[in-house]
Amino acid sequence: MTGTRKWNPSVVMALVAAAMLLVAGVLMAIYEERLYSAQQVKNIREQAQILAASVTAAIVFDDRRAAQEYVEALATNPELQAAGVYDGEAHLLAGFSRGGARLPSAAPGEGTVFGPGFMDVTLRASQNGAAVGTVMLRAVTEPVERRYARYGGLILLVTMGALVIAVLSFSQNALQRRAQQLSVVNSRLQEEMEERRKTEEALRQSHKMEAVGQLSGGIAHDFNNLIMIVKGNLRLLKRRLGPDAEQAGTYIASADEALDRAAHLTQRILAFSRRQPLTPQRVNLSTLAQGLSELIRHSVGEKVEIDMQLDAQGSILCDLNQMENVILNLAINARDAMPDGGTLTVATRDVTLNAPPPDVESENFTPGAYVALSVRDTGVGMPEDVRRRAVDPFFTTKPQGKGTGLGLSMTFGFVRQSNGYLTIDSAPGKGTTMTILMPRDGEAA
């Protein structure tokens, strides 16, 4: 997982603070060094002024011994490397030196001169406003111990700053890696939750359909028995009336026709509830669909172009009459989805399934060889909420009186009773594909 690194604001502030601390330490060290140097020059200059005032009489009377005593009194200062007293003719009168320092043989010019690690301060010795000689002091600009301590502190400060920056950078990288890992885990968790939601929804739908199927099957059986009783009584009534049945015959025929429609409706309900009696036989879906092609053509009309793609070779076990009704029902549904015409494709193919098809729960799926029958249209398609409810009994999007809502539910019940599966692939504006997956007959294979 790659992307632009996003720094934590607190980490950025810590890095900025560490950098500011480092710069402040360097600036403070430079300022301290300059301040110490200025103070050192002031101190040495004051000592030179004291020496010049003390040795004036010794210079005037050429008293080398007295001048030497004044000079050696300054030797107690460890920062002084050399001190010298010069007479009016710039000759060295008295002095001392140590640490490899050497006094110049002639008096230098008045002022302050800096050398590598030392400075020379030279002043005129005056009496009554007239210069009688010169004094010179040489001092170290900074003691070795102080310089080492300052450099050590600076190095320690830089090291601590670099260490803080390194630790913060490492922490930032670790936090970013952890955030990426959490993001991956969160995405995986969301996918698992979505998959679980779909599974639970499919399971609830399966339980609902099972409950509705059991209820509707029981009602259909009882209702069918009542229909048979009424039909029997109508026959007895017709016989009892005899010659007088001519006037009532129309009413009896109308009631008998209504009972036939009711009986057909109960058969469709029984098909949905998977309780209708079936007569399985070996059927080749390609041959069956080819035989129904003319009937399909008359059923869908001239506006719809029919494309037959019959590639399946395997046979299945199913009720032939019911399968014919299923194919015709799917073709008519496809026609209704294409009011302005389109293309109806009826296709068969042999497939091997190792995983359950869409919307089929895994516990109800058996891997193996299947024959797929697909009826595809180029119609208006279905939104997702309609697609999910398409096989619900009595659910229809057709106008009032144009459909019972039992066509697809009957198809679904028959297919499941035959150990097959029904899948629906549809989207608004992209048409609909109804696919029936039936187990291939092992003996025929």
C-alpha positions as CSV (number, residue, x, y, z in Angstrom):
1,M,0.0,0.0,0.0
2,T,1.6,3.2,-1.2
3,G,0.8,6.8,-1.1
4,T,1.9,10.3,0.0
5,R,3.3,10.3,3.5
6,K,1.1,12.2,5.9
7,W,3.0,13.6,8.9
8,N,1.3,13.8,12.2
9,P,1.0,17.5,13.3
10,S,2.4,16.7,16.7
11,V,5.5,15.0,15.2
12,V,6.0,17.9,12.8
13,M,5.9,20.3,15.8
14,A,8.4,18.1,17.7
15,L,10.8,18.1,14.7
16,V,10.5,21.9,14.3
17,A,11.2,22.3,18.0
18,A,14.2,20.0,17.8
19,A,15.6,21.9,14.9
20,M,15.0,25.3,16.6
21,L,16.7,23.9,19.7
22,L,19.8,22.9,17.6
23,V,20.0,26.3,15.9
24,A,19.5,28.1,19.2
25,G,22.3,26.1,20.8
26,V,24.7,27.0,18.0
27,L,23.8,30.7,18.1
28,M,24.1,30.7,21.9
29,A,27.6,29.1,21.6
30,I,28.7,31.8,19.1
31,Y,27.3,34.5,21.2
32,E,28.9,33.2,24.4
33,E,32.3,33.0,22.6
34,R,32.1,36.5,21.4
35,L,31.0,37.8,24.8
36,Y,33.8,35.9,26.5
37,S,36.3,37.3,24.0
38,A,35.1,40.9,24.6
39,Q,35.3,40.4,28.4
40,Q,38.8,38.9,28.1
41,V,40.0,41.9,26.1
42,K,38.6,44.2,28.7
43,N,40.2,42.4,31.6
44,I,43.7,42.2,29.9
45,R,43.5,45.8,28.9
46,E,42.7,46.8,32.5
47,Q,45.7,44.8,33.8
48,A,47.9,46.5,31.1
49,Q,46.8,49.9,32.3
50,I,47.6,49.0,35.9
51,L,51.1,47.7,34.9
52,A,51.7,50.9,32.8
53,A,50.8,53.1,35.8
54,S,53.0,51.0,38.2
55,V,56.2,50.8,36.1
56,T,56.3,54.5,35.0
57,A,58.8,55.4,37.7
58,A,60.9,52.3,37.0
59,I,61.1,53.2,33.3
60,V,62.1,56.8,34.0
61,F,64.9,55.8,36.4
62,D,65.8,52.7,34.3
63,D,65.2,50.5,37.4
64,R,65.1,47.0,35.8
65,R,64.8,45.2,39.1
66,A,61.6,47.1,40.1
67,A,60.2,46.7,36.6
68,Q,60.8,43.0,36.8
69,E,59.1,42.7,40.1
70,Y,56.0,44.4,38.7
71,V,56.0,42.1,35.7
72,E,56.5,38.9,37.7
73,A,53.6,39.9,39.9
74,L,51.4,39.3,36.9
75,A,52.6,35.7,36.5
76,T,50.1,34.5,39.0
77,N,47.4,35.0,36.3
78,P,47.3,31.6,34.3
79,E,45.7,33.3,31.3
80,L,48.8,35.5,30.7
81,Q,51.5,33.9,28.5
82,A,53.9,36.8,28.5
83,A,54.4,40.4,29.8
84,G,57.0,43.0,28.9
85,V,58.1,46.5,29.8
86,Y,59.9,48.6,27.2
87,D,61.7,51.9,27.7
88,G,61.3,55.1,25.7
89,E,63.6,53.8,23.0
90,A,61.5,50.6,22.6
91,H,64.1,48.4,24.2
92,L,63.0,45.5,26.4
93,L,63.5,46.5,30.0
94,A,61.8,43.6,31.9
95,G,59.5,40.7,31.2
96,F,58.5,37.1,31.5
97,S,57.1,34.4,29.1
98,R,55.9,30.8,29.4
99,G,54.2,28.1,27.3
100,G,56.4,28.7,24.3
101,A,55.5,32.4,24.0
102,R,58.3,34.9,23.1
103,L,58.4,38.6,23.7
104,P,59.3,40.8,20.8
105,S,62.7,42.5,21.2
106,A,61.3,45.9,20.3
107,A,58.1,47.4,21.6
108,P,55.1,46.9,19.2
109,G,52.6,49.6,18.3
110,E,49.9,50.5,20.7
111,G,46.6,48.5,20.3
112,T,45.1,45.0,20.5
113,V,46.3,42.3,18.1
114,F,44.8,38.8,17.8
115,G,46.8,35.7,16.9
116,P,46.0,32.0,16.8
117,G,44.8,31.3,20.3
118,F,46.2,34.5,21.8
119,M,45.9,38.3,21.9
120,D,48.5,41.1,22.5
121,V,47.5,44.2,24.3
122,T,50.0,47.1,24.0
123,L,49.7,50.4,25.9
124,R,52.0,53.5,26.4
125,A,53.3,54.3,29.8
126,S,53.0,58.1,30.4
127,Q,54.1,60.6,33.0
128,N,52.6,64.1,33.1
129,G,51.1,63.4,29.6
130,A,54.4,62.4,28.0
131,A,55.1,58.8,26.9
132,V,58.1,57.3,28.7
133,G,57.7,53.7,27.6
134,T,55.5,50.8,26.6
135,V,54.0,47.7,28.3
136,M,52.7,44.6,26.5
137,L,50.6,41.7,27.8
138,R,50.0,38.5,25.8
139,A,47.0,36.3,27.0
140,V,45.2,33.3,25.7
141,T,41.8,34.1,24.1
142,E,40.2,31.2,25.8
143,P,41.5,28.5,28.2
144,V,41.9,25.0,26.8
145,E,39.6,23.5,29.4
146,R,36.9,26.1,28.7
147,R,37.2,25.6,24.9
148,Y,36.9,21.8,25.3
149,A,33.9,22.2,27.6
150,R,32.2,24.5,25.2
151,Y,32.9,22.3,22.2
152,G,31.8,19.2,24.2
153,G,28.5,20.9,25.1
154,L,27.9,22.0,21.5
155,I,28.6,18.4,20.3
156,L,26.3,17.0,23.0
157,L,23.6,19.5,22.0
158,V,23.9,18.6,18.3
159,T,23.9,14.9,19.1
160,M,20.8,15.2,21.3
161,G,19.0,17.2,18.6
162,A,19.9,14.6,15.9
163,L,18.9,11.8,18.2
164,V,15.5,13.4,18.9
165,I,15.0,14.0,15.1
166,A,15.9,10.3,14.4
167,V,13.7,9.0,17.1
168,L,10.8,11.1,15.9
169,S,11.3,10.1,12.3
170,F,11.4,6.4,13.3
171,S,8.3,6.8,15.4
172,Q,6.6,8.6,12.4
173,N,7.5,5.7,10.1
174,A,6.3,3.1,12.6
175,L,3.0,5.0,13.2
176,Q,2.5,5.3,9.4
177,R,3.2,1.5,8.9
178,R,0.8,0.8,11.8
179,A,-1.8,3.1,10.2
180,Q,-1.5,1.3,6.9
181,Q,-1.8,-2.1,8.6
182,L,-4.9,-0.9,10.4
183,S,-6.3,0.5,7.2
184,V,-5.9,-2.9,5.5
185,V,-7.4,-4.7,8.4
186,N,-10.3,-2.3,8.5
187,S,-10.9,-2.7,4.8
188,R,-10.8,-6.5,5.2
189,L,-13.2,-6.3,8.2
190,Q,-15.6,-4.2,6.2
191,E,-15.5,-6.7,3.3
192,E,-16.2,-9.5,5.7
193,M,-19.0,-7.6,7.3
194,E,-20.5,-6.9,3.9
195,E,-20.2,-10.6,2.9
196,R,-21.8,-11.6,6.2
197,R,-24.6,-9.2,5.7
198,K,-25.3,-10.6,2.2
199,T,-25.2,-14.2,3.6
200,E,-27.6,-13.3,6.4
201,E,-29.9,-11.5,4.0
202,A,-29.8,-14.6,1.6
203,L,-30.5,-16.9,4.6
204,R,-33.4,-14.7,5.7
205,Q,-34.8,-14.7,2.2
206,S,-34.5,-18.5,2.0
207,H,-36.3,-18.9,5.3
208,K,-39.0,-16.5,4.2
209,M,-39.5,-18.3,0.9
210,E,-39.6,-21.7,2.7
211,A,-42.2,-20.4,5.1
212,V,-44.3,-18.9,2.4
213,G,-43.9,-22.0,0.3
214,Q,-45.2,-24.3,3.1
215,L,-48.1,-22.0,3.9
216,S,-49.1,-21.5,0.2
217,G,-48.7,-25.3,-0.5
218,G,-51.0,-26.2,2.3
219,I,-53.6,-23.6,1.3
220,A,-53.3,-24.7,-2.4
221,H,-54.0,-28.3,-1.5
222,D,-57.1,-27.5,0.6
223,F,-58.3,-25.0,-2.0
224,N,-57.8,-27.6,-4.8
225,N,-59.9,-30.1,-2.9
226,L,-62.7,-27.5,-2.6
227,I,-62.5,-26.8,-6.3
228,M,-62.9,-30.5,-7.1
229,I,-65.9,-30.6,-4.8
230,V,-67.5,-27.6,-6.5
231,K,-66.7,-29.0,-10.0
232,G,-68.2,-32.4,-9.1
233,N,-71.4,-30.7,-7.8
234,L,-71.7,-28.7,-11.0
235,R,-71.6,-31.9,-13.0
236,L,-74.2,-33.5,-10.8
237,L,-76.3,-30.3,-11.1
238,K,-76.0,-30.4,-14.9
239,R,-77.1,-34.1,-15.0
240,R,-80.0,-33.5,-12.6
241,L,-81.4,-30.6,-14.6
242,G,-81.4,-32.7,-17.8
243,P,-83.5,-31.0,-20.6
244,D,-83.9,-27.9,-18.4
245,A,-80.1,-27.3,-18.3
246,E,-80.2,-25.3,-21.5
247,Q,-81.0,-22.0,-19.7
248,A,-78.6,-22.7,-16.8
249,G,-75.9,-24.2,-19.1
250,T,-74.3,-20.9,-19.8
251,Y,-73.9,-20.1,-16.1
252,I,-72.7,-23.6,-15.3
253,A,-70.1,-23.4,-18.1
254,S,-68.9,-20.0,-16.9
255,A,-68.5,-21.3,-13.4
256,D,-66.7,-24.4,-14.6
257,E,-64.3,-22.2,-16.6
258,A,-63.6,-20.1,-13.6
259,L,-62.9,-23.2,-11.6
260,D,-60.4,-24.4,-14.2
261,R,-58.6,-21.1,-13.9
262,A,-58.6,-21.5,-10.2
263,A,-57.2,-25.0,-10.5
264,H,-54.5,-23.8,-12.8
265,L,-53.6,-21.1,-10.2
266,T,-53.4,-23.7,-7.5
267,Q,-51.0,-25.7,-9.7
268,R,-48.8,-22.7,-10.0
269,I,-48.8,-22.1,-6.3
270,L,-47.9,-25.8,-5.8
271,A,-45.1,-25.4,-8.2
272,F,-43.7,-22.5,-6.2
273,S,-44.0,-24.5,-2.9
274,R,-42.3,-27.4,-4.6
275,R,-45.2,-29.8,-3.8
276,Q,-46.5,-30.4,-7.3
277,P,-46.2,-34.0,-8.6
278,L,-43.4,-34.2,-11.2
279,T,-42.6,-36.8,-13.8
280,P,-38.8,-36.6,-14.4
281,Q,-37.3,-37.8,-17.6
282,R,-34.1,-37.4,-19.5
283,V,-34.2,-34.1,-21.4
284,N,-31.7,-32.3,-23.7
285,L,-32.3,-28.6,-23.2
286,S,-30.8,-27.7,-26.5
287,T,-33.2,-30.0,-28.3
288,L,-36.1,-28.8,-26.2
289,A,-35.4,-25.1,-26.8
290,Q,-35.0,-25.7,-30.5
291,G,-38.3,-27.5,-30.6
292,L,-40.0,-24.5,-28.9
293,S,-38.4,-21.9,-31.2
294,E,-41.4,-21.5,-33.4
295,L,-43.8,-21.2,-30.4
296,I,-41.5,-18.7,-28.8
297,R,-41.4,-16.7,-32.1
298,H,-45.2,-16.5,-32.2
299,S,-45.4,-15.6,-28.5
300,V,-43.0,-12.7,-28.5
301,G,-44.1,-11.1,-31.8
302,E,-42.4,-9.5,-34.8
303,K,-40.7,-6.6,-32.9
304,V,-38.4,-9.0,-31.0
305,E,-35.5,-10.7,-32.8
306,I,-34.7,-14.2,-31.5
307,D,-31.1,-15.5,-31.3
308,M,-30.7,-19.2,-30.4
309,Q,-27.3,-20.2,-29.1
310,L,-27.7,-23.8,-28.2
311,D,-24.3,-25.3,-27.3
312,A,-25.2,-27.7,-24.5
313,Q,-24.6,-31.4,-25.2
314,G,-25.4,-32.9,-21.8
315,S,-28.9,-34.1,-20.7
316,I,-30.8,-33.4,-17.4
317,L,-33.6,-35.0,-15.5
318,C,-36.7,-32.9,-15.2
319,D,-40.5,-32.8,-15.9
320,L,-40.7,-32.1,-19.7
321,N,-44.0,-30.2,-19.6
322,Q,-43.0,-28.0,-16.7
323,M,-39.7,-27.1,-18.3
324,E,-41.5,-26.1,-21.5
325,N,-43.8,-23.9,-19.4
326,V,-40.7,-22.4,-17.7
327,I,-39.0,-21.5,-21.0
328,L,-42.1,-20.0,-22.5
329,N,-42.8,-18.0,-19.3
330,L,-39.2,-16.6,-19.3
331,A,-39.6,-15.7,-23.0
332,I,-42.9,-13.9,-22.4
333,N,-41.4,-12.0,-19.5
334,A,-38.5,-10.9,-21.7
335,R,-40.9,-9.7,-24.4
336,D,-42.8,-7.6,-21.8
337,A,-39.5,-6.0,-20.8
338,M,-38.9,-4.9,-24.4
339,P,-42.1,-3.0,-25.3
340,D,-40.3,-1.2,-28.2
341,G,-38.7,-4.4,-29.4
342,G,-35.2,-5.8,-29.0
343,T,-33.2,-9.0,-29.0
344,L,-34.2,-12.2,-27.2
345,T,-31.3,-14.7,-26.7
346,V,-31.9,-18.3,-25.7
347,A,-28.6,-20.0,-24.9
348,T,-27.6,-23.4,-23.5
349,R,-24.1,-24.5,-22.4
350,D,-22.4,-27.2,-20.4
351,V,-20.7,-25.8,-17.3
352,T,-18.8,-27.1,-14.2
353,L,-19.4,-25.2,-11.0
354,N,-17.0,-25.4,-8.0
355,A,-18.5,-22.4,-6.2
356,P,-22.1,-21.4,-5.7
357,P,-23.6,-18.9,-8.3
358,P,-24.7,-15.4,-7.2
359,D,-27.5,-15.3,-4.6
360,V,-27.2,-19.0,-3.8
361,E,-26.2,-19.8,-0.3
362,S,-23.2,-22.2,0.0
363,E,-24.9,-24.7,2.3
364,N,-27.6,-25.4,-0.4
365,F,-25.1,-25.7,-3.2
366,T,-23.6,-28.9,-4.6
367,P,-20.5,-28.6,-6.9
368,G,-20.5,-30.6,-10.1
369,A,-21.5,-30.6,-13.8
370,Y,-24.5,-28.6,-14.8
371,V,-26.4,-27.5,-17.9
372,A,-27.1,-23.8,-18.1
373,L,-30.2,-22.4,-19.8
374,S,-30.1,-18.6,-20.2
375,V,-32.9,-16.3,-21.5
376,R,-31.4,-12.8,-22.1
377,D,-33.2,-9.6,-23.2
378,T,-32.2,-6.1,-24.1
379,G,-35.0,-4.5,-22.2
380,V,-35.3,-1.9,-19.5
381,G,-33.7,-4.1,-16.8
382,M,-34.5,-4.1,-13.1
383,P,-33.2,-2.1,-10.1
384,E,-31.5,-4.1,-7.4
385,D,-34.5,-3.9,-5.0
386,V,-36.8,-5.3,-7.7
387,R,-34.3,-8.0,-8.7
388,R,-34.1,-9.3,-5.2
389,R,-37.8,-9.6,-4.9
390,A,-38.4,-11.0,-8.4
391,V,-39.2,-14.5,-7.3
392,D,-41.4,-13.5,-4.3
393,P,-44.9,-14.9,-4.8
394,F,-47.5,-12.3,-5.9
395,F,-44.8,-9.7,-6.5
396,T,-45.1,-8.0,-9.9
397,T,-44.3,-4.7,-11.5
398,K,-47.0,-5.0,-14.1
399,P,-50.2,-2.9,-14.0
400,Q,-53.2,-4.1,-12.0
401,G,-54.8,-7.1,-13.7
402,K,-51.8,-7.7,-16.1
403,G,-50.0,-10.3,-14.0
404,T,-50.4,-12.5,-11.0
405,G,-46.8,-12.3,-9.7
406,L,-46.5,-16.1,-9.7
407,G,-44.6,-16.7,-13.0
408,L,-41.1,-16.4,-11.7
409,S,-42.0,-17.8,-8.3
410,M,-43.4,-20.9,-10.1
411,T,-40.2,-21.2,-12.1
412,F,-38.1,-20.8,-9.0
413,G,-40.1,-23.5,-7.2
414,F,-39.9,-26.0,-10.1
415,V,-36.1,-25.4,-10.5
416,R,-35.4,-25.9,-6.9
417,Q,-37.7,-29.0,-6.7
418,S,-35.6,-30.4,-9.6
419,N,-32.3,-29.7,-7.6
420,G,-31.4,-26.8,-9.8
421,Y,-30.7,-23.1,-9.3
422,L,-32.1,-19.8,-10.7
423,T,-30.0,-16.7,-11.0
424,I,-31.0,-13.2,-12.1
425,D,-28.5,-10.7,-13.6
426,S,-30.1,-7.4,-14.3
427,A,-29.5,-3.6,-14.1
428,P,-31.5,-0.6,-15.2
429,G,-31.0,0.0,-19.0
430,K,-28.8,-3.1,-19.4
431,G,-31.4,-5.8,-19.8
432,T,-32.0,-9.0,-17.9
433,T,-30.5,-12.5,-18.0
434,M,-32.4,-15.3,-16.4
435,T,-30.2,-18.4,-16.0
436,I,-31.4,-21.9,-14.9
437,L,-28.6,-24.3,-13.8
438,M,-29.7,-27.9,-13.8
439,P,-27.6,-30.9,-12.7
440,R,-26.3,-32.9,-15.6
441,D,-27.6,-36.5,-15.8
442,G,-24.7,-38.8,-14.8
443,E,-26.1,-41.8,-16.6
444,A,-26.5,-39.9,-19.9
445,A,-23.0,-38.5,-19.5
